[in-house]
Amino acid sequence: MADQLVLLGLDSDFPGLMADVNVSGDGLVQLGSVRPEAAELLAKLITAGLHAERDGRESEKGALPRRRETPAA
């Protein structure tokens, strides 16, 4: 995740950005203190990534087409 934020040029939005691993070898990303706007952007990026991952899995299985969202009134 840290590498992707750097590739997107967002490392300046996360001044404490640091990647590491724990004793089990699991990846850890430390963001440090961030502005609310940067946290909101990160949440949107994660959500978009999860949607893309889900859509990719569904298309591999031949799942039903994506639901269309109706705009709020």
Rosetta blueprint (number, residue, H / E / L):
1 M L
2 A H
3 D H
4 Q H
5 L H
6 V H
7 L H
8 L L
9 G L
10 L L
11 D H
12 S H
13 D H
14 F L
15 P L
16 G L
17 L L
18 M E
19 A E
20 D E
21 V E
22 N L
23 V L
24 S L
25 G L
26 D L
27 G E
28 L E
29 V E
30 Q E
31 L L
32 G L
33 S L
34 V L
35 R L
36 P H
37 E H
38 A H
39 A H
40 E H
41 L H
42 L H
43 A H
44 K H
45 L H
46 I H
47 T H
48 A H
49 G H
50 L H
51 H H
52 A H
53 E H
54 R H
55 D H
56 G H
57 R H
58 E H
59 S H
60 E H
61 K H
62 G L
63 A L
64 L L
65 P L
66 R L
67 R L
68 R L
69 E L
70 T L
71 P L
72 A L
73 A L
